[in-house]
Amino acid sequence: MDLHFGDSKPTDEERAAVDALLGPPESSWEGADRSDQDLRWARGGRAARDRRDLLLPGLHAVNDRIGWISEGALDYLCRRLTVPPAEAYGVATFYSMFSVKPRPATVLHVCTDLACTAAGAADLCAGVEEALDGGVHVERSPCLGLCERAPAALAVRAGDPVRTAVSAPATVETAVLAATAPDSAPEEPPAAMAVPQAGQDGLTLLRRVGVVDPSSLDDYRANGGYTALRRAFGLGPAGVIREVTDSGLVGRGGAAFPTGRKWQATASQPDRPHYLVCNADESEPGTFKDRVIMEGDPYALVEAMTIAAYAIGAHRGFLYLRGEYPRAIRRMRHAIDQARARGFLGDDVLGQGFAFDIEIRRGAGAYICGEETALFNSIEGYRGEPRSKPPFPVEKGLFGKPTVENNVETLVNVLPILTMGAPAYAAIGTAKSTGPKLFCVSGSVARPGIYELPFGATLGELLQLAAVHGGLRAVLLGGAAGGFVRPDELAVPLTFEGTREAGTTLGSGVVMAFDDTVPLPRLLLRIARFFRDESCGQCVPCRVGTVRQEEALHRIVARTGAEAAGDVALLREVGRAMRDASICGLGQTAWNAVESAIDRLGAYE
């Protein structure tokens, strides 16, 4: 089929951005000068299809260099990758961090999600928009993963290289400085500032954060680094899977699926190659634990991914990392480069005859890509829309091959399992929820941050550590996809089974406290708007239901009692339809927080 690319041409800068990623074009079909290239030669078949996964990095390359993606740049990228322009346009417009319309080279993302809204994001946005002229585009953004320092702003200035600056907690003055002079903005505080327990005895997952230099491989090794990998090589792949299974480790992203079973199912697949994917695209409002681990202890994730790959027989791993995490991206790139240079990644890891390497893929602002199959589509160069299951990823995942997908917290739990042994690890926590758990505490507390507690600690004990403010109105567990609990329900145990019995969810470990100053109806409206914006639109129940939910909440935001009864009934009907018929977890959980606010908090009585 012939493809029509139109008359738009890339600028020299746009062409240079693409060529820096893909190398110079090899033929006139790919955009080379016809005077010195053979027009009769074209890449096709498998060679062309195998390059489709470079579409997302190519879009990043142009957006980073120019600040937006023109039709000429998109057409040139499509020529280079043999991708239909219509499909590439669908991918480029899927992600919130890309723009296909002209905009200034500097974009200031101001978080307006739950924690930042409660901390005054609306006033910050108004002040920034008044202070800045047309040289900066101000983007009201969903959660930036900086909830412990709310309100937050992220400035991105396109160029070669792209420049970023974070302002958190942000004022109008600091946000404007980040946008107008990113190189002069103050450095971010150390990752350990997000860990109130940093340096304390008894920590397992966070014990190195604030103790080791995150840039130093030698410092990491001096503090127990790579002990777990050496034991893994001693156990063999089957032995590693047996240890993980016996430990009782379950996924920490919210689904709580047994990790050992997932690894075993993938390892036993005869189809090759196998892939490992680390999901570091934590976009759930209120979640920032994976960011802190990657910024404060990046080599731990490299080691954990290597162990997982060894266990399942994968030789290539992908780290899918949030585009809104510039420091985490830098830290992980450095750690991977250092590990590769020192023989901890590559063709012969530690001289054991095992080959494994990690490739970082940046997300571009899409909550739905936290769903594993949507993440696979994103890596492969398609819109990040979930796939129907079965087949499950352990059979046909990334590139149609058996794949293990785990998030950052799940993977780093493998290190203490191997160093202390499965029985000792399983003795932490409860019988059904074993090991330590990380909790992201933000909102109306004096000490927000990441807390590590054994499963089984109560919500009240956690909030006591975080010094919750007086006048507590409600606590949101699990983020926007979670549920509210009342101040008289703080005895709920923080386990998967305990929260389930209490009629709520633990999710990824989000704990957001709200006092009496936070207007609950406005908070629910923000949650509804979040799901409306983040729905991929693939299935009708979610695409239509999230819109109808927001519309109903708009109508009743100022109503109570009998006036709101009709819309509350409509909300229940729409919520049940989304929960029962949506393809993936986004639509299935979009009603959870609203339902719990109505039933447990009496939001519209």
Sequence and secondary structure as in RCSB ss.txt:
>XXXX:A:sequence
MDLHFGDSKPTDEERAAVDALLGPPESSWEGADRSDQDLRWARGGRAARDRRDLLLPGLHAVNDRIGWISEGALD
YLCRRLTVPPAEAYGVATFYSMFSVKPRPATVLHVCTDLACTAAGAADLCAGVEEALDGGVHVERSPCLGLCERA
PAALAVRAGDPVRTAVSAPATVETAVLAATAPDSAPEEPPAAMAVPQAGQDGLTLLRRVGVVDPSSLDDYRANGG
YTALRRAFGLGPAGVIREVTDSGLVGRGGAAFPTGRKWQATASQPDRPHYLVCNADESEPGTFKDRVIMEGDPYA
LVEAMTIAAYAIGAHRGFLYLRGEYPRAIRRMRHAIDQARARGFLGDDVLGQGFAFDIEIRRGAGAYICGEETAL
FNSIEGYRGEPRSKPPFPVEKGLFGKPTVENNVETLVNVLPILTMGAPAYAAIGTAKSTGPKLFCVSGSVARPGI
YELPFGATLGELLQLAAVHGGLRAVLLGGAAGGFVRPDELAVPLTFEGTREAGTTLGSGVVMAFDDTVPLPRLLL
RIARFFRDESCGQCVPCRVGTVRQEEALHRIVARTGAEAAGDVALLREVGRAMRDASICGLGQTAWNAVESAIDR
LGAYE
>XXXX:A:secstr
      S    HHHHHHHHHHH S SSGGGT  GGGS TT    HHHHHTTGGGHHHHHHHHHHHHSS  HHHHH
HHHHHHT  HHHHHHHHTTSTT  SS   SEEEEEE SHHHHHTTHHHHHHHHHHH  TTEEEEEES  S GGG 
S EEEEE SSS EEEEESS  HHHHHHHHH GGGS     GGGG TTTT TT SSSTTTTTS TT HHHHHHTTT
THHHHHHHHHHHHHHHHHHHHHT B SSSS  BHHHHHHHHHT  SS EEEEEEE   STT  HHHHHHHH HHH
HHHHHHHHHHHHTEEEEEEEE TT HHHHHHHHHHHHHHHHTTSSBSSGGGSS  BEEEEEE  S GGGGSHHHH
HHHHHTS      SSS TTTS GGGS EEEEEHHHHHTHHHHHHH HHHHHTSB SSSBSEEEEEEEESBSS EE
EEEETT BHHHHHHHTTB SSEEEEEESGGGSEEE GGGTT BSSHHHHHHTTS  TTSEEEEEETTS HHHHHH
HHHHHHHHH  S SHHHHHHHHHHHHHHHHHTT  THHHHHHHHHHHHHHHHHHHH SSHHHHHTTHHHHHHHHH
H TT 
